Every structure is written in C-alpha cells, then in structure tokens.
C-alpha cells in the first residue's frame, strides 16, 4: 500500500555541511572521554592508586569480554527501536549522553586513593563495567549506525567518516596537548601524576563531551528509512553465526581489535614515555600539537584519496607506513624527544588514513549485508564493530599491564634505567607488530574493495529506492508516517555471490 504524505508533512532538509559538522562533534565527545581513559586510566591506577599494572590489565580485559554480550543485546535493542519523529538512532544519543558523561568522571575517584586496596580495586571494576559495558555501548552503537540513515551515497558516507575522524582527532589533540600540562607535579626532580588534578580535569572533559553530544543530536538528520524488527527475542547464537558467515564483518572484527590494541598501546605509552623515559611531559603536548596540524592536512586530502583508490586499499598502506616508522624508531632507540616526535608525526599520517576512512567500513558492511540478506541490521553490525573496538582497547591494557609488570614497573622504580628502556621497547614493538597484522588482514581477507562497494550502492539504489528519503520525500511531523509516495516492496533480493 502506498503511504501518502500527511497534511502536517514537512520537507526533509538535504544532506549537507550541517550534518557533517554535527556528526563530527559526536566523535569529539566520544574521544575526549576515550582518550582520557586510553592515556591515563592505567597510569592513574598504577601511579596514584598503587594497583599492580598486570591486575589492572586483567580487570579491563575481563570487563571487555563481558561487554561482548552487552553489546549484542544493545545492538539488538537499537535495531528494534521504533523510528520516531526524531529518528531511530538520535534519541539514543539524547538519553544516554548525560549518564555516560557522569560515569566518565567517576572513573577517576581520587578521594579513594587512601582507601584499602580492595576498595580501590572494587571501585575500578564497578565503575569500568558501567562505563564500558552499559553507557559507552549504548551511545557508540547508535552513533556509529547514524551515517547509514543520514545518506545512502557512498561518497557522502566517506565524508561523514572523514569528519568523524576530524572531530575525534581534535578531541584527542586537546586531551593530549592540554591535560599533560595540567595533571603532573614535580616531586624530587621527577614528573609525577597528580590524582587530584586529573580528577578535576576529568570533570571538565565530561562536561565538554555532554555538550558535544547535544550538538550532534540537534544538527544531524536521519533520511534513509531503516528496517524495524518486531521480534523481541535476542538470539545471540544467530548473531554469532551471522558474524562467522559474513566475511567482511569477520575480517573487520580482527582488523579493529588489532588496530585498537596497537593504537591504544601507542597512545597509552605516551603517558609513560614522555614523563618517565624523556622526563619531559611537556614534549607530549608539543607532539600532539604538531600532530593536530598534520591531522588537519590529512583531513583535507584523505577523503579524496579514499574515493580515488578505495578505503581498504588506502588504510592498508597507512598501516604499513606506521609499522615502518615504529621499526626505524626501535632500531635507533633515540634519547631525543624531538626525534621521537618526528616518528610520531609519520605515524599520524597512517593513523589519519585509518581514522578518516575506517568508520565508513560500517556502512559498507551494512550495505553488503542487505545486498546478501535483504536486511540492513545497522545496530547489529555497529554493535559488533564497537565490541571489537572495546576488546582491542582492553587487550591493549592487558598487554601493556603484563609488559609493565615484566619490566618491573612500579611506583618505586618508575625512573630506573632498565625500566625506562623497557618502556621504549614496548612503545615501539607492540604498535609495529599490530599494524603489520592489520594491513595483512585487510589486504588478504577483507572483501569490500572499491569496486564491490560501488556495485552494492548501485544495486541498492535500483532495488530499494524507497529507502532514500533525502530528496523530495516528506515526513510527517508526528513521525508516524513517511510520505514517500512509494509502495514498499516485499520482494526478496537474491543473495549476491560472496
């Protein structure tokens, strides 16, 4: 039956700069909170709370494994959400952003620094579970799925991914440039992390993140009609099977996990390399200031490179560039923070390629899934992607925690020569190995090259024209009806060859 426009219908605003600008702020909010965790959460509990690094890594990894099941549930709930007048995914951002910001502040409970060790460990476990397994997934999954309903143009989605990377890069830059200048104190000639200063910085970052989410909510528009499931049963086995038979999704799970392990190690070790190895935490601010300038340049040309050569191809080359840079740094074993910064800027080029284009992998996989199965499953695909991100970050904490324990890092000997040389080795070898593996998986196993992505876009435009609400489509103000003027089709699309 054809759905008619209601008298109260209004024209949908065309996709444009407002959407890209608003979407960028969402990842700005995400990354202000995530960067603070990646940079300083482990160091906070080792240096301020006095918890063994290996124990912190084990806790974070166990929580991340539990998050797998939480994300599957959240992804299914997101998929089953009703499309309202405000869209399907944007209301999630509105509801969850406040609690997520509050929980992000509570991670750094410096008022417990004098409490018994068991209390500090209990708080670390409980707060991190709520932060990662409940609130982070509840905002990241709908936010990650949002581009799939903002536009169905593959090039526009690349632009959204690029703007997301820009927003995230600015957030990481602000955290990494400003925070090191505020949270360290000099004790006996050494730069020592101050728990009190970090706690108040966390409060400021949480407020900024909440404001950023609100900008995303009010500036973005959903245009592509998303399929809605009426089933209430969440079949975890079916989701797991779907991952195993979806080559693109399975490959990207490993890509994201290994990439996050590598990149988080690179970021997390910055809080040890600069104050401990170089005894110069201000050098981290300089490095990230220069990296931000370079990231801006990357922003202007990386989207075009991705369109020209393909996302898969461009990201793989970027990963190999980082691996080569880290290998050279390991061989040189420099004691100059400025030489180290030079290698970090080379890494920025490769990281920028991944960041600018990797989130567009989600929409490519969503489209490919619909071509093969006639079901978009935005929430399920995004939840799997988010799950892989979280596991990679947690594995980074596990690897770094055990390696820090292995080299004998504690509060007492954090500045011994053997310890700081071990820090240098960790900061180079872990990212180098991880980015080599990431490139190989993309090149060998990930099937969605430039040709396949464009073929899927053409296929969906021909077989599902009713999904596109971007041009002359009307939406009722109450959100109850879509004035597409096009009858929905019940025809199943034949599965494409895998």
N, C-alpha and C positions, 0 to 999 in steps of 0.2 A: 504494500500500500504506500502510495506517495505521501510524504509528510509535507503539509502545507505550512507556509510561514504564518505566524500569528500576527494579529494587528499590532501587538506590542513589540514586534521584532526590530532589531537594530542591526546595522551592517557591521561585520567583523572588521576590525582595523587590520590593514595589510601588514604583513611581516616587514619589519624594518629595524632601524638603529635602536629604537626604544627597547625592543625585545632583546637585542644583543647586549645592550648596556645593562638592562635589568638582570639578565641571566648571568652576566659576569659578576655581579655583586653577590649572587648566591655562593659562588665558589670563593669569593673574597671572604665571606663569613665562614664558610667551611674551613678554609685553610688558615685563617687566623687561629682557630681553635686547634686544628690538627697539627699545625706547625709547632705550636707551643708544646703539645704533647710529644711530638717527634724529637724536638730539640732538647727539652728539659725535663720531661716526666721521669725518665730513667735516672738522670743525674740528680733530680730532686730527692728521689728515694734512696739513692746511694750516698749522696754527699750531705743531705740535710737530715733525712730520717734514719740513716745508718742501716738500711736494709741491704743484704748481700745482693750484688748485681745479678748473679745467677738465679736467685729466688725471684727477683722482680721479673726477669725474662720468662721464667716458668709460669708465673701467675698470668702474665699478659698473653702468653700463648694458649693456655688452657681456656681463658676467657674468650679468646678469638675462636677457638674450636667450638665452644658453646654458641657463639654468635652465628655460626653456620645455620643452625636450626632456627634461631631467632629471625635471621634474615629471610629464610624461606617462608616463614609464617608472615612476616611483614610484607614481603613481596606478593604473596597470595592475597593478603588483605588489601593492598594497594590495587591489585588487578580487579578485585571485586568491588572497589569503590564506585559509587554512583557518580555520574557526571552531573554536576550542579551548574548553576548559572556562573559560578566562579571557576569551573573546570573540574577536572578529575584529580590532578596532582597538586595544584596550587594550594587547595585547602589544607593539605597535609603540612606544607611549609608554615602556614599560618598557625596551626595548632601546636606544632612540636618545637618551633624555634625558641620560644621562651624557656621551657623546661631544659632544653639542651644547653642553652647558654648558662643557666644556673648550675647545672651539673658540671659544666666545664670549669666553673670557678671552684666548686667543691673538691675537685681533684687535688688541689694544692692546699691541703688543710695544715698550714704551718703551725696552727695552735696545738696540734698533736705532736709536735716534734719532741716534747719532753715526756710523752706518754710511754707506757710499756711497749716493747717491740710487738707483742701480739696485737695490741690495739691498732698500732700503725699498719701492720700487715692486713688486719681485718678491714680497716678503712680503705686501704688501697684496693683490695679485692672488690668490696661492695660498690665503691664509687666508680671503679673502672667498668664493672659489669653494667651498671646503669648507663654510664656514658656511652659505651661502645655497643652493647647488645640491644639496648632499648631505644635510646634517643638518637644516636648517630644514624642507625639504620632507618629509623622512622622519618628522618629528614633527607638523608642521602639518596635513598631509593626513589622516592617520588621526584626529587630534584634531578637525578640522573635520567629519569624517564621523560622529563618535561620536554626536551627538544623533539621527541618523536611525535608530540602533538602540537608543537608550535609551528612546524612546517614539515612538508614531506619532500622538499627539494634537497637532494644530497649536498649540493654546494652550499646552501644556506646552513645546513647542519654542520658542515665543516667550519663555517664562520662562527656558529654558536660554540663549537668546541674550542675554536681559537680564542674567542672572547672569554670563555670559561678559563682557559689557561692564563689569559691576561689577568683576570681578576684574582685567580689563585696565586699567580706569580707576584702580584703586588702585595698580597697578604703575607706570603712567605717572606718577601723582602722587608716589609715593615716589622714583622716579628723578629727576623734575624738581624736587622740593622739596629733597631731601637732597643729591643729587650736586653741584648748583651751589655749595652751601655748603662742599664738601669739595675740589673739584678746581681752584679758582682761587687764584692767588697775586698779590699786588700788586707790580708792577715799575714804578718811576718814575711812580707815581700811576695806572697803568692796570691793569685786571684781566686777567691772562694765564693761559691754561690750563696746568696742570702735568701733564706726561705721566706722571710717577711716581705722583702722587696718583690720576690716572684709572686707571692700570693696577691698582692695589690695589682701587679701587672696583669695577672690572670683575670681579675675582676674587670679591669678596663677593657681587655681583649674580648671578654664575654659580652659586654655592653655593645661594643662595636659590631660584633658578629650578629647580635639580635637586630640591630638597625639595618645591617646589610640584607638579612633575610626579608625584612619588610620591604625593602626596595625591590627585591626580586618579585615578591608577591604582587606588588601594585603596578609594576611596569611590564610584566610579561602577559601574554595572551595565548590561550590554547585554541587551535584552529582545526586540527585533524581529529576526526571522530575516532575515539578509542573503543574497541570492543569491550563489553562489560559481561562478566561472568556472573551467573546467578547461583552457582554452586557454593555451598558453604563448607564443603569437605576439603581439607587441605591434605593432598596426597603427597607426602614427602618422597615416597618411593617413585612416584610418577615424575616428580621434578628431577630427582637424581637420574632417572633413566633418560629424561629429556636432555640433560647435560651430556650424558655419555654418548648419545646418538647424534648430537649436534656438534659437528667437528669444529665449527668456528667458535662456538661458545666454550667448548672444552679447551681449545688452544688458547683462547684469550684468558681463561682462568689461570693457566700456568704462566702466561706472559705477565699478567697483572701481579700475581703473587711474587714472582721472582723479581720483577721490576720494582715493586714496592719494598721488598726486602733489601734490594740494592740501593735504591734511592733513599729510603729511610735510614739505612746504615750511613750513607753519605751525609745526610742531614744531622742525624743523631750524634755522629762522631765529631761534628763541628764543635759541639759543646765540650768536648774533651781535648781535641787537637789544639784549638786556639789558646784556651787558658792554661792547659797543662803542658803540652809539647812546646808551643811557641811562647807561653807565658804572656800572651798578648790578646785578651778577649776583644779589644777594640779592633783588631785586624779582621775579625769576623764581620763586624759592621761594615768595614771598607769593602770586603769581598762581596758582600751581598748588595751593597750599593752599586758597585760596578756590574754585578750580575743582573741587577734590575734594569740598568740602562741597556745592557746587551739583550735582555729578555724582551724589551720594547722593540728592538730592531728585529728580533726573531718573530715577534707578533706580526709585523708588517709584511714579511715575505713568506712565512711558513705556511700560511693558508694557501697561497698561490702555488707553492711547491707541492703541497699535498694534493691539490686539484690536478696539477700537471702530471705528477709521477705516481700518485696514489698514496693513501695513508699507510698501508702496510709497508710499502717499499721505503718511504721516507723515514718512518720510525725505526726500521731495522738498521738503516745507515747511521742514524743518530745514536743508537745503542752501541754500535761498533766504534764510533768516534769516542764515546765515553770510555770504553774498555781500553782503547789505545792510550788515552790520556792517563788513566789510572796506572797502567803498566809502566809508562815512562816515569811517572812520579815515584812509583815503588823502586825502580832501578836507581834513580837519582838520590832518593832519600834526603831531600833538601832540609836545611835548617832555617831557611829564609821564608818567612810568612808571605813575602811578595811573590816568590817563585810558586809557592803553593797556590796563591790566589790566581796566578796565570793558568795553572792547570784547572782550577775551579771554573774559570771563565770558559775554557774549552768544553768542560762538562756541561756548562749552561746551554751551549748550542744543541747538544744531544738531548738533554733533558727538555729543552724547549720544543724540540720536534715531537717528542713523546707527549708532552703536556698539551701542545696545541692541537694534536690530532687524535690522541688515544680515546678521548671521550666520544668521538664520532664513531668509534668501533661499536658502541652500544646500539646506536640507531641502525647501523649497517646490519648487525646481527638480528635486531628486531625485524627489519625488513626481510632478511633472508629466511627467518623463521616463518613469517607469514607466507612467503612465496612457497615454502615447502609444506606447510601445515594448515594454512588459512587461518592462523591465529597469531596475533601480534605479541601478546604476553609481555607488555612493556615492564610491568612490575617484576615478573619472574626473572626476566633477563637482567634487569638492572640490579635486582637483589643478589643474583649470582655474581655479577661484576663487583658489587660492593663487598660481598662476602670475600671474594678473592683479594680485594684491596686490604681489608681488615686482617686477613690471615697473613698476608705478606708483611704488613706493618708489625704484627705480633711476632712473626718468625724473626723479623729483624731484631726485636727486643730480646728474643730467646738467644739468637746467635750472638748478639753483642753482649748480653749478660754473661753467657758462658765464656766468651773470649776475654771479657774484662776480668772475670774470676781467674781464668787460666794464666793471664799475665800478672796476676797478683794485685789488681787494682782495688784499693780500699781507701778510706778517709786518711789513714795513717801514711801510706806510701804513694799517694797520688802523684807526687812530683819526683819520684826516684827515676834515675836514668833508664834502667831496664824497663820500668813501667811505661814511660812516655814513648820509648822506642817501639814497644808493643802496640801502643795506641796508633802510631803511624802506620804500622803494618796492617792493622785491622782496617783503617780508614782507606787503604788503597786496594788491598787484595779482595775484600768482600764485594765492593761495588764492581771491580773489574770482572770477577767471575760471574756475577749475576747478570751483568749487561751482555756478556758474550752469550750466555744461555738464552736470554730474552731474544736476541737477534736471531739465533738459530731456530727457535720455535716459530717465530714469525715467518721466516723465510721458508722453512720446510713444511710446517703443519697448518698455518692459518690460511684458509682458502679464499677469503674475500679480498681479492686484489681489485685494482681499479676497474677492470673490465667486468668482473662479476657484480660489483656494487652498482655500476651504471645499468647493467642488464636488469637487475632486480628493481631499480627505480622505474624503469620503463614498463616492466611487467605489471607492477602495482598500479601505475597510472592508468594502464589500459583496463585492468580487471577490477580495480577498486576506486573508481572516480568519486564515489560517494564519500570517501574518507576526507577529501580535501575541502575544507571549509574556508580556504584562505582568500578566495577571490570575490565572487558575487553571492556568497552564501549568507543567509540570515539566521540568527539565533534568537529564540525567544528570551525575553529578559528574565523570566522566571526559571530558565534553564530546563524546562520540562520537555520542550520540543526543539528540533533543529529544522530550520526552514531550508532544507537542501533542494527541495523540488525534484529529488531523485529517489526512486524507489530502491530500498536496499535489496541486494541480491542474496539469494540463498544458495547460489551455485558454488560448489566446492571447486577450488582451483587445483588442477593437477599438480602433484608434487614435482618439483624440479629435481634434476639429477644432482646428487651431492658430489 
